Amino acid sequence: MYFRQMIGKCGEDLACDYLVKNNYIIIDRNFYCYQGEIDIIAKDLKNNELVFFEVKTRTNSKYGKPVDAVDRNKKSHLFKACKYYLYKNHIYNSFVRVDVIEVFLNANSYHINHIKQIF
C-alpha cells in the first residue's frame, strides 16, 4: 500500500470513529461504481438522514484545504455515485445529504472538520 493510500485509510478510520461518537451508524465504506466512489455512507440518527461522506485527509496545507479538492468534477462524480447507490438499494423518499470530512494529521494528533451539505 502506498503512503497516500495509507494516509487516506487512516483518515477514513478516524472519520468513522468520529461519526460513531456523534450518533451516526456506519452503513457502508468505499462504495465503488462506474460513476465514482463514496468513502462512507452513514445514517444520522439525530436528523434521520442518510449521509454520503467524502473524506479528505492532509498532513500539511501545502496544497490548500482538503475541502478545496472537492471541485466541480469531484462533486459531479459524487452526485452520480450517490444517485446510483440510492437506485441500487431501492431507497426512495428518504432525506439525503452529502458532507465532507476534513482530517488534518499531525505527528501525534489529528483534527476533524465536518462540513455539512456541500451541495
C-alpha positions as CSV (number, residue, x, y, z in Angstrom):
1,M,0.0,0.0,0.0
2,Y,1.4,3.4,-1.0
3,F,1.9,6.2,1.6
4,R,-1.0,8.3,0.2
5,Q,-3.4,5.3,0.4
6,M,-2.3,4.7,4.0
7,I,-2.9,8.3,4.9
8,G,-6.3,8.2,3.2
9,K,-7.3,4.9,5.0
10,C,-6.2,6.4,8.3
11,G,-8.3,9.5,7.7
12,E,-11.3,7.4,6.9
13,D,-10.9,5.3,10.0
14,L,-10.7,8.4,12.1
15,A,-13.7,9.8,10.4
16,C,-15.7,6.7,11.1
17,D,-14.7,6.8,14.8
18,Y,-15.8,10.5,14.9
19,L,-19.1,9.7,13.2
20,V,-19.9,6.8,15.6
21,K,-19.2,9.1,18.6
22,N,-21.6,11.7,17.1
23,N,-24.7,9.4,16.7
24,Y,-24.1,8.1,13.2
25,I,-24.4,4.4,12.2
26,I,-21.9,3.4,9.5
27,I,-23.7,1.6,6.7
28,D,-21.0,1.1,4.1
29,R,-17.5,2.2,3.3
30,N,-15.7,2.6,0.0
31,F,-18.7,2.0,-2.2
32,Y,-17.4,1.8,-5.8
33,C,-19.4,2.0,-9.0
34,Y,-18.7,3.2,-12.6
35,Q,-19.8,6.7,-11.6
36,G,-17.4,7.1,-8.8
37,E,-16.6,6.2,-5.2
38,I,-18.3,7.1,-1.9
39,D,-16.0,7.0,1.1
40,I,-18.5,6.5,3.9
41,I,-22.3,6.0,3.9
42,A,-23.9,6.5,7.3
43,K,-27.3,7.2,9.0
44,D,-27.6,10.4,11.0
45,L,-29.7,9.3,14.0
46,K,-30.3,12.9,15.1
47,N,-31.9,14.1,11.9
48,N,-32.9,10.7,10.4
49,E,-30.9,11.3,7.2
50,L,-28.8,9.1,5.0
51,V,-25.4,10.8,4.6
52,F,-22.8,10.3,2.0
53,F,-19.3,11.3,3.1
54,E,-16.3,12.4,1.1
55,V,-13.2,12.2,3.4
56,K,-10.2,14.3,2.6
57,T,-7.0,13.8,4.7
58,R,-4.0,16.1,4.7
59,T,-0.7,16.1,6.6
60,N,0.0,19.7,5.7
61,S,-1.6,22.7,4.0
62,K,0.9,22.8,1.1
63,Y,-1.9,22.2,-1.5
64,G,-4.7,24.1,0.3
65,K,-7.5,23.0,2.5
66,P,-8.8,19.4,2.0
67,V,-12.3,20.6,1.0
68,D,-10.8,22.5,-1.9
69,A,-10.0,19.1,-3.5
70,V,-13.8,18.6,-3.8
71,D,-14.1,20.5,-7.0
72,R,-16.9,20.6,-9.6
73,N,-15.7,17.4,-11.2
74,K,-15.5,15.5,-7.9
75,K,-18.9,16.8,-6.9
76,S,-20.4,15.6,-10.2
77,H,-18.9,12.1,-9.8
78,L,-20.0,12.0,-6.1
79,F,-23.6,13.1,-7.0
80,K,-23.8,10.4,-9.7
81,A,-22.5,7.7,-7.4
82,C,-25.0,8.7,-4.7
83,K,-27.8,8.5,-7.2
84,Y,-26.7,5.1,-8.2
85,Y,-26.4,3.9,-4.6
86,L,-29.9,5.0,-3.9
87,Y,-31.2,3.3,-7.1
88,K,-29.3,0.1,-6.4
89,N,-30.5,-0.1,-2.8
90,H,-34.1,0.9,-3.6
91,I,-34.0,3.9,-1.3
92,Y,-36.8,6.3,-2.1
93,N,-38.5,9.2,-0.2
94,S,-35.6,9.5,2.2
95,F,-33.8,12.6,3.4
96,V,-30.3,12.5,2.0
97,R,-27.3,14.8,2.2
98,V,-23.6,14.9,1.2
99,D,-20.9,16.0,3.6
100,V,-17.2,16.4,3.6
101,I,-15.0,15.4,6.5
102,E,-11.5,17.1,6.6
103,V,-8.9,15.2,8.6
104,F,-5.7,17.1,9.5
105,L,-3.0,14.7,10.6
106,N,0.0,15.9,12.7
107,A,2.8,13.9,14.2
108,N,1.0,13.0,17.4
109,S,-2.6,14.2,16.9
110,Y,-5.4,14.9,14.5
111,H,-8.2,17.4,13.9
112,I,-11.5,16.7,12.2
113,N,-13.6,19.4,10.5
114,H,-17.1,18.2,9.5
115,I,-18.7,20.3,6.7
116,K,-22.3,19.5,6.2
117,Q,-24.3,19.6,3.0
118,I,-21.7,20.6,0.3
119,F,-24.4,20.7,-2.4
